[in-house]
Amino acid sequence: MSTYTDGFVLSIPKGKLDQYTALATKAAEIWREHGALEYRECAGDDMDAKDMVSFPDMAKTNPDEIVIFAWATFKSREHRDEVNAKIMADPRMASMCEQSGVVFDCSRMAYGGFKTIVSL
């Protein structure tokens, strides 16, 4: 069975990484509680990309920011849609959305749903 993944790339101020991590931990709990198979949030570490577009360039990251690369995995696109509907209806999300505006600029976050084409 093929899985489906929602992916995110965003930039946050380096000084707010602890706040973001706390927020992301709560988000992970909500996503998993409602059915996501996996939820990951990763902070950029090795961002040099010789002869390629780096994540900081792609995300238009400022020197005082760090790139976050995150994803959640689901059984299928239909499963993702069901889980995301539950997540968006969860009252804890309203509070988290308010908090996220203090930590990062949501309008700069990239998001997309991806069909798995290779899985080992």
Salt bridges, closest charged atoms under 4 A:
ASP6 OD1 - ARG80 NH1 2.69
GLU33 OE2 - ARG92 NH2 2.96
GLU38 OE2 - ARG40 NE 2.85
GLU65 OE2 - ARG108 NH1 2.82
ASP81 OD1 - ARG80 NE 2.77
ASP90 OD2 - HIS34 NE2 2.77
ASP90 OD2 - ARG92 NH2 2.62
